Amino acid sequence: MSDKPLGHKKLFFIDLDGTVYLGNTMIQGAREFVSKSRALGKHVYFISNNSSKSKQEYVKKLNSLGISASEDDVVLSTDGVIEFLLGQGCKDIFVAGTNAMRLSFEKAGFNIDSSNPRYIILGYDTEVTYSKICRVALLLQRGVELIATHCDMVCPSPEGAIPDIGSMLALFRTATGKVPSRVFGKPNREMVAHLIARHSVTLEEVVVIGDRLYTDMELANRVGCDFICVLSGETTWSDIEKSQFKPAIIVENIGRLVDFV
């Protein structure tokens, strides 16, 4: 392996939770890696399945941690859902998510609390209530179609893994027997395909950096590019040993990659 294995890479898709930060704590070396990559002319995008926050909130958080970012630099799982709904000409939905997520859909022109929704949009709801759970369950039993913003089972936190949308989907499957008709976000290649086309790069010049095998590595597999796994989030060495596919590079944290670009 070259001593600069990322030297020829031009387009970086970097996961946030568990890769750039844990909770409100920056992971060691993340700021330096992003800064050096940009200084060398790399295109850096931050990608997240976490639909509990808006792009504005992610930008504010990154900036507060010393990483310059704009909304154009952030790619969320909700982006694809909104594009799909607009393409369907659908306006009446029920959004089961945080206030920030609901506002994102409202700003896009949707009626987010329709009494007769065409779709239920389920996100990572850190503000969940039992009444909201009941509303979703009853709508599912009425035959309303369920769409999930992503599939992550857990979300990394400084104290350990906490339930994410996949755990909520398991709850609704147990209660109603219903499963989502569509799941967006990573690992669907559509999440990043438009950006690869925009920058006119080859797949050999693209890399995904993240902490999950079933979303981040699977995204890289579906795109056809390299994947770098950081061990600062969900994935452990044991998980990698059990996996059929292996990352191109495995590091303790993203800061270890500073000398690789």
Secondary structure, DSSP 8 states (H G I E B T S, - for coil): --SSTTTT--EEEEE-BTTTEETTEE-TTHHHHHHHHHHTT-EEEEEE--TTS-HHHHHHHHHHTT----GGGEEEHHHHHHHHHHHHT--BEEEES-HHHHHHHHHTT-BTB-SS-SEEEE---TT--HHHHHHHHHHHHTT-EEEES---SEE--TTS-EE-HHHHHHHHHHHH----SEE-STT-THHHHHHHHHHT--GGGEEEEES-IIIIIHHHHHHT-EEEEETTSS--HHHHHH-SS--SEEESSGGGGGGG-
